[in-house]
Amino acid sequence: MTSLTPRTVARRHQAVRDDIGDLITRRPLPGPGLDQVDPFLFLNHHGPQTYAPGNRGLPFGPHPHRGFETVTFILEGELAHNDSGGGESIIRAGGIQWMTAGSGLIHAELSPAGFKRDGGPMEILQLWVNLPSRLKMTAPAYVGLQAEDIPTFTTDDGRVTVEAVSGRWGETTAPIQSLIDVQMAVVRFRSGGTFTAPIARGRNVFLYVVRGQVSVGGASVEPWHLVTLNDDGDAVAIEAGTDAVVLLGHAAPIGEPVFSHGPFVMNTREEIIQAIEDYNAGKFGPPPPV
C-alpha cells in the first residue's frame, strides 16, 4: 500500500465575530484575504450559548435563496425548518439539514416552541456550498437528518469518531450524496486522537476547528479558525491536543465566476437581477408558515 503524504497548512484564518442581535456569531468564511474555498462559500458559527426560558429564539424568518446549497449542522439545541417546497422538520442536536436551493426556495430557520419556552444550549453551523452554472436552476430539495440517521465510525482506539454526512468516508457511505460530490463529515476527537483522511490532489479541503486545539499537518490550529491547505499531498492529517470538534470536507473546485447578492449566488449580475425579479414575482413559491 502506498503511503499517504499529508498536506501542509497554507494559512490559518480566524473567524470574525459578527453577532446577529443577541445571537453569538463568528464567520470564518468569507473573511479577510479569503473570499471562498471553491466550492465552499460561507460559514456562520452560531453560539455556543445558552438561551434562558422564555427566549425569542433564532431570528431567521422566511427568506429566499437561489443558486447554491445550505448545509446546517445542529451541534446543540434544536432547529425548526419550513420551506416553500414543502420541506418541514425539527432537527435535534447532532442532526443536519441539507437544502438545495437550486432554482429558488423560501425557507425559515427558527427555534421550535419548546426551545423558546424552556431555553437551553444552542450551537449551530451553517455552510453554503456553491453549484456550477449547469446546476444552479436545478429543482429545489431538502433533507433533514437526526443524529441517529448519520452513520459514524471510530478510529485510533476509539479516540476519534467520524460522523459521515455526505459522500463516502473509508468504508462508510453517508446518507447524502451531493450533486457535486461534496464529502463532508464532523470529526470528534478525544485528546491525543489522530485522524488521517485520504483526499486526492486537486480537490479543495474545507477544515474548520469548531472547538479544541488541533494540529494539521504538524501546524497548530486554535479553535474558531478555518485552515486553507496547500495542494502538496494526498491526505489531511489531524492530531488533537485537547478534546476537539472539526468540520471537515472536500470537493473539486468549480472554477466559475461567483456573483453573489445577499441570499442569491449566481455567475453574473444579470442572473442576480433575474433572481430578484423572479422572487418578487412569486416564482419561489409561497412563504412557508412560521
Backbone hydrogen bonds in HBPLUS format (Angstrom, degrees):
<---DONOR---> <-ACCEPTOR-->    atom                        ^
c    i                          cat <-CA-CA->   ^        H-A-AA   ^      H-
h    n   atom  resd res      DA  || num        DHA   H-A  angle D-A-AA Bond
n    s   type  num  typ     dist DA aas  dist angle  dist       angle   num
A0234-ASP N   A0005-THR O   2.85 MM 229  5.48 127.3  2.13 137.3 153.5     1
A0007-ARG N   A0235-ALA O   2.85 MM 228  6.03 150.4  1.94 155.6 156.5     2
A0230-ASN N   A0008-THR O   2.88 MM 222  5.62 168.0  1.90 163.1 167.2     3
A0010-ALA N   A0228-THR O   2.75 MM 218  5.43 157.9  1.80 137.8 143.0     4
A0011-ARG N   A0228-THR O   3.28 MM 217  5.40 158.1  2.33 135.5 136.6     5
A0228-THR N   A0011-ARG O   2.98 MM 217  5.40 168.5  2.00 160.8 164.4     6
A0013-HIS N   A0226-LEU O   2.71 MM 213  5.04 161.0  1.75 161.4 166.1     7
A0226-LEU N   A0013-HIS O   2.83 MM 213  5.04 165.1  1.85 149.1 148.6     8
A0015-ALA N   A0224-TRP O   2.89 MM 209  5.59 168.9  1.91 165.8 162.3     9
A0016-VAL N   A0027-ARG O   3.03 MM  11  5.10 171.7  2.03 118.4 116.0    10
A0027-ARG N   A0016-VAL O   2.83 MM  11  5.10 157.2  1.88 135.1 142.0    11
A0018-ASP N   A0025-THR O   2.77 MM   7  5.34 173.4  1.77 152.3 154.7    12
A0020-ILE N   A0023-LEU O   3.02 MM   3  5.09 158.2  2.07 147.8 149.8    13
A0023-LEU N   A0020-ILE O   2.98 MM   3  5.09 161.2  2.02 124.1 126.8    14
A0047-GLY N   A0024-ILE O   2.75 MM  23  5.01 158.8  1.80 136.6 144.1    15
A0026-ARG N   A0045-HIS O   2.87 MM  19  5.03 154.7  1.93 136.8 145.2    16
A0045-HIS N   A0026-ARG O   2.75 MM  19  5.03 159.6  1.79 159.3 164.5    17
A0043-LEU N   A0029-LEU O   2.81 MM  14  5.23 156.3  1.86 145.2 140.1    18
A0031-GLY N   A0034-LEU O   2.93 MM   3  5.24 163.2  1.95 150.5 155.7    19
A0034-LEU N   A0031-GLY O   2.90 MM   3  5.24 162.9  1.93 139.3 135.9    20
A0037-VAL N   A0040-PHE O   2.85 MM   3  4.97 170.7  1.86 159.1 160.7    21
A0040-PHE N   A0037-VAL O   2.78 MM   3  4.97 153.7  1.85 126.0 119.0    22
A0130-ASN N   A0039-PRO O   2.78 MM  91  5.07 176.3  1.78 158.5 157.2    23
A0041-LEU N   A0128-TRP O   2.92 MM  87  5.41 166.5  1.94 150.5 154.1    24
A0128-TRP N   A0042-PHE O   2.86 MM  86  5.03 156.4  1.92 143.6 146.8    25
A0044-ASN N   A0126-GLN O   2.95 MM  82  5.28 156.3  2.01 146.2 153.1    26
A0126-GLN N   A0044-ASN O   2.92 MM  82  5.28 159.6  1.96 150.5 156.6    27
A0046-HIS N   A0124-ILE O   2.76 MM  78  5.10 160.9  1.79 173.6 170.5    28
A0124-ILE N   A0046-HIS O   2.92 MM  78  5.10 154.2  1.99 139.5 148.1    29
A0049-GLN N   A0122-MET O   3.11 MM  73  5.59 151.0  2.20 149.0 158.0    30
A0122-MET N   A0049-GLN O   2.79 MM  73  5.59 147.2  1.90 168.8 177.7    31
A0051-TYR N   A0120-GLY O   2.83 MM  69  5.11 165.0  1.85 143.2 138.1    32
A0120-GLY N   A0051-TYR O   2.83 MM  69  5.11 149.7  1.92 129.8 138.1    33
A0054-GLY N   A0116-LYS O   2.96 MM  62  5.50 119.6  2.34 137.4 154.4    34
A0054-GLY N   A0117-ARG O   3.13 MM  63  4.73 141.0  2.29 102.2 113.8    35
A0055-ASN N   A0116-LYS O   2.95 MM  61  4.94 123.5  2.28 142.6 146.9    36
A0061-GLY N   A0059-PRO O   3.14 MM   2  5.99 130.5  2.40 104.8  91.6    37
A0109-GLU N   A0060-PHE O   2.81 MM  49  5.18 159.1  1.85 161.2 165.6    38
A0063-HIS N   A0107-HIS O   2.95 MM  44  5.64 146.9  2.06 140.9 147.8    39
A0107-HIS N   A0063-HIS O   2.94 MM  44  5.64 161.2  1.98 155.5 150.6    40
A0065-HIS N   A0105-LEU O   2.87 MM  40  5.59 139.4  2.04 158.4 167.3    41
A0105-LEU N   A0065-HIS O   3.11 MM  40  5.59 153.7  2.18 150.8 158.0    42
A0265-VAL N   A0066-ARG O   3.07 MM 199  6.33 168.7  2.08 161.9 165.2    43
A0067-GLY N   A0102-GLY O   2.85 MM  35  4.86 163.1  1.87 136.4 142.3    44
A0101-ALA N   A0068-PHE O   3.02 MM  33  5.77 139.7  2.19 149.2 160.4    45
A0069-GLU N   A0129-VAL O   2.82 MM  60  5.10 160.1  1.86 151.4 158.1    46
A0129-VAL N   A0069-GLU O   2.83 MM  60  5.10 164.5  1.86 147.5 152.8    47
A0070-THR N   A0099-MET O   2.85 MM  29  5.22 155.0  1.91 151.6 158.5    48
A0099-MET N   A0070-THR O   2.85 MM  29  5.22 171.8  1.86 163.2 164.6    49
A0071-VAL N   A0127-LEU O   2.77 MM  56  5.08 162.6  1.80 154.8 160.0    50
A0127-LEU N   A0071-VAL O   2.79 MM  56  5.08 172.0  1.79 153.5 155.5    51
A0072-THR N   A0097-GLN O   2.82 MM  25  5.00 163.3  1.85 148.8 154.6    52
A0097-GLN N   A0072-THR O   2.85 MM  25  5.00 147.3  1.96 139.7 149.1    53
A0073-PHE N   A0125-LEU O   2.77 MM  52  5.03 160.2  1.81 149.8 156.7    54
A0125-LEU N   A0073-PHE O   2.95 MM  52  5.03 160.8  1.99 144.6 150.9    55
A0074-ILE N   A0095-GLY O   3.03 MM  21  5.56 168.5  2.04 156.2 159.1    56
A0094-GLY N   A0074-ILE O   2.62 MM  20  5.63 158.1  1.66 165.9 171.8    57
A0075-LEU N   A0123-GLU O   2.86 MM  48  5.30 133.8  2.07 148.1 161.3    58
A0076-GLU N   A0123-GLU O   3.03 MM  47  4.77 153.6  2.10 137.5 136.8    59
A0123-GLU N   A0076-GLU O   3.17 MM  47  4.77 162.3  2.20 115.8 111.7    60
A0079-LEU N   A0091-ILE O   2.93 MM  12  5.31 149.7  2.02 145.8 155.5    61
A0091-ILE N   A0079-LEU O   2.86 MM  12  5.31 159.4  1.90 155.8 151.4    62
A0080-ALA N   A0110-LEU O   2.73 MM  30  5.24 167.0  1.75 177.2 174.7    63
A0110-LEU N   A0080-ALA O   3.02 MM  30  5.24 152.6  2.10 149.6 153.7    64
A0081-HIS N   A0089-SER O   2.78 MM   8  5.31 167.2  1.79 159.4 163.0    65
A0089-SER N   A0081-HIS O   3.00 MM   8  5.31 151.3  2.09 142.4 146.2    66
A0082-ASN N   A0108-ALA O   3.21 MM  26  5.40 150.7  2.30 145.1 150.6    67
A0108-ALA N   A0082-ASN O   2.84 MM  26  5.40 151.4  1.92 158.7 166.5    68
A0083-ASP N   A0087-GLY O   2.93 MM   4  5.26 133.2  2.15 152.9 154.8    69
A0086-GLY N   A0083-ASP O   3.09 MM   3  5.64 165.8  2.11 118.5 121.3    70
A0084-SER N   A0106-ILE O   2.78 MM  22  5.24 142.2  1.92 149.6 161.4    71
A0095-GLY N   A0092-ARG O   3.02 MM   3  5.77 153.7  2.09 147.8 150.0    72
A0096-ILE N   A0145-LEU O   2.84 MM  49  5.32 144.9  1.96 141.7 153.3    73
A0145-LEU N   A0096-ILE O   2.84 MM  49  5.32 174.3  1.84 164.9 166.8    74
A0098-TRP N   A0143-VAL O   2.84 MM  45  5.24 168.4  1.85 159.4 163.5    75
A0143-VAL N   A0098-TRP O   2.94 MM  45  5.24 147.5  2.04 139.6 149.9    76
A0100-THR N   A0141-ALA O   2.80 MM  41  4.99 155.9  1.86 139.9 147.9    77
A0141-ALA N   A0100-THR O   3.01 MM  41  4.99 151.7  2.09 133.2 140.2    78
A0104-GLY N   A0101-ALA O   2.90 MM   3  5.27 150.4  1.99 146.5 140.6    79
A0103-SER N   A0138-THR O   2.90 MM  35  5.57 152.0  1.98 163.9 157.8    80
A0115-PHE N   A0112-PRO O   3.05 MM   3  5.51 124.6  2.37 109.0 122.1    81
A0116-LYS N   A0112-PRO O   3.14 MM   4  6.52 160.3  2.18 156.0 162.0    82
A0117-ARG N   A0113-ALA O   2.94 MM   4  6.14 146.5  2.06 146.5 156.2    83
A0118-ASP N   A0114-GLY O   2.90 MM   4  6.00 166.8  1.91 148.9 152.2    84
A0119-GLY N   A0115-PHE O   2.66 MM   4  5.00 150.2  1.74 136.5 145.5    85
A0135-LEU N   A0132-PRO O   2.85 MM   3  5.47 157.0  1.90 121.7 129.3    86
A0138-THR N   A0135-LEU O   3.04 MM   3  5.10 156.2  2.09 118.2 115.6    87
A0149-ASP N   A0146-GLN O   2.88 MM   3  5.32 154.0  1.95 114.3 122.9    88
A0150-ILE N   A0147-ALA O   3.17 MM   3  5.52 164.2  2.19 112.6 117.5    89
A0164-ALA N   A0151-PRO O   2.98 MM  13  5.77 152.8  2.06 165.9 174.7    90
A0153-PHE N   A0162-VAL O   3.06 MM   9  5.44 144.8  2.19 139.7 150.6    91
A0162-VAL N   A0153-PHE O   2.83 MM   9  5.44 171.7  1.84 167.4 168.9    92
A0155-THR N   A0160-VAL O   2.92 MM   5  5.30 148.4  2.02 143.8 151.4    93
A0160-VAL N   A0155-THR O   3.20 MM   5  5.30 147.7  2.31 158.4 152.5    94
A0159-ARG N   A0156-ASP O   3.04 MM   3  5.48 164.5  2.06 115.4 120.4    95
A0190-ARG N   A0159-ARG O   2.76 MM  31  5.02 148.4  1.86 156.9 158.8    96
A0161-THR N   A0188-ARG O   2.86 MM  27  5.13 162.7  1.89 151.4 157.3    97
A0188-ARG N   A0161-THR O   2.83 MM  27  5.13 170.7  1.84 158.5 159.8    98
A0163-GLU N   A0186-VAL O   2.83 MM  23  5.09 170.5  1.83 157.4 160.2    99
A0186-VAL N   A0163-GLU O   3.10 MM  23  5.09 152.9  2.17 138.5 144.9   100
A0165-VAL N   A0184-MET O   2.97 MM  19  5.44 139.7  2.14 141.6 151.5   101
A0176-ILE N   A0165-VAL O   3.36 MM  11  6.26 146.3  2.48 144.3 151.6   102
A0166-SER N   A0184-MET O   3.05 MM  18  4.97 161.6  2.08 138.8 139.2   103
A0184-MET N   A0166-SER O   3.18 MM  18  4.97 155.8  2.25 115.3 121.1   104
A0167-GLY N   A0176-ILE O   2.88 MM   9  6.39 150.5  1.97 161.8 170.5   105
A0174-ALA N   A0167-GLY O   2.88 MM   7  5.38 165.2  1.90 153.4 156.6   106
A0169-TRP N   A0172-THR O   2.85 MM   3  5.20 160.6  1.89 158.8 160.5   107
A0172-THR N   A0169-TRP O   2.92 MM   3  5.20 161.0  1.95 130.8 131.2   108
A0183-GLN N   A0250-HIS O   2.98 MM  67  5.34 178.2  1.98 165.7 165.3   109
A0250-HIS N   A0183-GLN O   2.88 MM  67  5.34 143.3  2.02 143.5 153.0   110
A0185-ALA N   A0248-LEU O   2.81 MM  63  5.40 150.4  1.90 161.0 170.8   111
A0248-LEU N   A0185-ALA O   2.98 MM  63  5.40 170.1  1.99 163.4 165.2   112
A0187-VAL N   A0246-VAL O   2.85 MM  59  5.17 176.3  1.85 162.8 163.5   113
A0246-VAL N   A0187-VAL O   2.85 MM  59  5.17 162.2  1.89 151.9 158.0   114
A0189-PHE N   A0244-ALA O   2.77 MM  55  4.97 173.4  1.77 150.4 152.8   115
A0244-ALA N   A0189-PHE O   3.01 MM  55  4.97 158.1  2.06 127.6 132.9   116
A0193-GLY N   A0190-ARG O   2.85 MM   3  5.53 156.6  1.90 153.1 154.5   117
A0192-GLY N   A0240-ALA O   2.76 MM  48  5.12 151.2  1.84 135.6 144.1   118
A0240-ALA N   A0193-GLY O   2.87 MM  47  5.43 166.1  1.89 163.0 167.8   119
A0195-PHE N   A0238-ILE O   2.85 MM  43  5.29 156.7  1.91 155.4 161.6   120
A0238-ILE N   A0195-PHE O   2.85 MM  43  5.29 167.7  1.86 154.5 158.8   121
A0197-ALA N   A0236-VAL O   2.89 MM  39  5.25 158.3  1.93 150.5 152.0   122
A0236-VAL N   A0197-ALA O   2.88 MM  39  5.25 147.9  1.98 140.3 150.6   123
A0199-ILE N   A0234-ASP O   2.95 MM  35  5.10 153.7  2.02 108.4 116.2   124
A0203-ARG N   A0200-ALA O   3.36 MM   3  6.10 157.9  2.41 135.6 137.3   125
A0204-ASN N   A0251-ALA O   2.74 MM  47  5.51 147.5  1.84 167.6 160.5   126
A0251-ALA N   A0204-ASN O   3.03 MM  47  5.51 148.6  2.13 145.8 155.5   127
A0206-PHE N   A0249-GLY O   2.72 MM  43  4.87 174.4  1.73 137.6 139.2   128
A0249-GLY N   A0206-PHE O   2.80 MM  43  4.87 150.4  1.88 147.6 151.9   129
A0227-VAL N   A0207-LEU O   2.89 MM  20  5.55 164.3  1.91 164.3 169.2   130
A0208-TYR N   A0247-LEU O   2.96 MM  39  5.17 161.0  2.00 148.0 154.3   131
A0247-LEU N   A0208-TYR O   2.88 MM  39  5.17 165.9  1.90 158.1 160.4   132
A0209-VAL N   A0225-HIS O   2.97 MM  16  5.59 171.0  1.98 158.3 158.4   133
A0224-TRP N   A0209-VAL O   2.81 MM  15  5.55 147.9  1.91 158.5 159.9   134
A0210-VAL N   A0245-VAL O   2.89 MM  35  5.39 134.7  2.10 142.6 155.1   135
A0211-ARG N   A0245-VAL O   3.30 MM  34  5.25 159.8  2.35 136.9 138.7   136
A0245-VAL N   A0211-ARG O   2.91 MM  34  5.25 153.7  1.98 138.9 141.0   137
A0241-GLY N   A0213-GLN O   2.82 MM  28  5.46 151.3  1.90 139.1 148.0   138
A0214-VAL N   A0221-VAL O   3.07 MM   7  5.37 163.2  2.09 158.6 160.5   139
A0221-VAL N   A0214-VAL O   2.67 MM   7  5.37 158.4  1.72 171.4 164.1   140
A0215-SER N   A0239-GLU O   2.71 MM  24  5.21 149.9  1.79 150.6 161.1   141
A0239-GLU N   A0215-SER O   2.92 MM  24  5.21 156.9  1.97 149.1 155.9   142
A0216-VAL N   A0219-ALA O   2.78 MM   3  5.14 156.1  1.84 144.5 144.0   143
A0219-ALA N   A0216-VAL O   2.98 MM   3  5.14 170.1  1.99 114.4 116.4   144
A0217-GLY N   A0237-ALA O   2.92 MM  20  5.34 159.2  1.96 152.1 158.1   145
A0259-PHE N   A0266-MET O   2.74 MM   7  5.18 173.9  1.74 145.0 142.8   146
A0266-MET N   A0259-PHE O   2.84 MM   7  5.18 166.5  1.86 150.9 147.8   147
A0261-HIS N   A0264-PHE O   2.91 MM   3  5.36 161.0  1.95 153.0 157.4   148
A0264-PHE N   A0261-HIS O   3.07 MM   3  5.36 165.4  2.09 126.3 130.4   149
A0272-ILE N   A0268-THR O   3.24 MM   4  6.62 144.4  2.38 140.6 150.0   150
A0272-ILE N   A0269-ARG O   3.08 MM   3  5.09 122.3  2.43  95.1 109.9   151
A0273-ILE N   A0269-ARG O   2.99 MM   4  6.36 160.5  2.03 155.5 160.1   152
A0274-GLN N   A0270-GLU O   2.99 MM   4  6.25 156.8  2.05 144.3 150.8   153
A0275-ALA N   A0271-GLU O   2.94 MM   4  6.14 150.7  2.03 139.3 147.1   154
A0276-ILE N   A0272-ILE O   3.00 MM   4  6.33 159.8  2.04 155.1 159.3   155
A0277-GLU N   A0273-ILE O   2.97 MM   4  6.24 161.6  2.01 150.4 155.7   156
A0278-ASP N   A0274-GLN O   2.81 MM   4  6.00 160.5  1.85 152.1 157.7   157
A0279-TYR N   A0275-ALA O   2.91 MM   4  6.10 158.9  1.96 148.6 154.3   158
A0280-ASN N   A0276-ILE O   2.92 MM   4  6.13 167.2  1.93 151.9 155.5   159
A0281-ALA N   A0277-GLU O   2.94 MM   4  6.07 134.9  2.15 139.6 151.9   160
A0283-LYS N   A0278-ASP O   2.94 MM   5  5.30 156.9  1.99 164.1 157.0   161
A0282-GLY N   A0279-TYR O   2.99 MM   3  5.24 161.8  2.02 110.2 115.0   162
A0285-GLY N   A0282-GLY O   3.23 MM   3  5.68 162.1  2.26 113.9 117.2   163
